[in-house]
């Protein structure tokens, strides 16, 4: 039998309950960038090809958006995805498992 950590290297296991926090962080960053460009939510959502209510849910961290939707948003923000996702998730939000050794 093979050892999973030997085959896959360092595994990262997300602590439970952080999904909502990460979506909220992403949504807030999108909101800040949108406001910095002077867009209101309705106009920005329309420019992205999204429903305003759905887009509002993204900004509030209530929607788990797809990569395609994130691409549309970043295109309208005139930034790349790395800019709005940098540091998400935080490396401290993960437990690193290396050959049975738990590191925080």
Helices and strands as residue ranges (DSSP letters): H 4-8, E 11-14, H 18-36, H 41-48, H 52-59, H 67-77, H 81-85, G 91-93, E 94-98, E 101-103
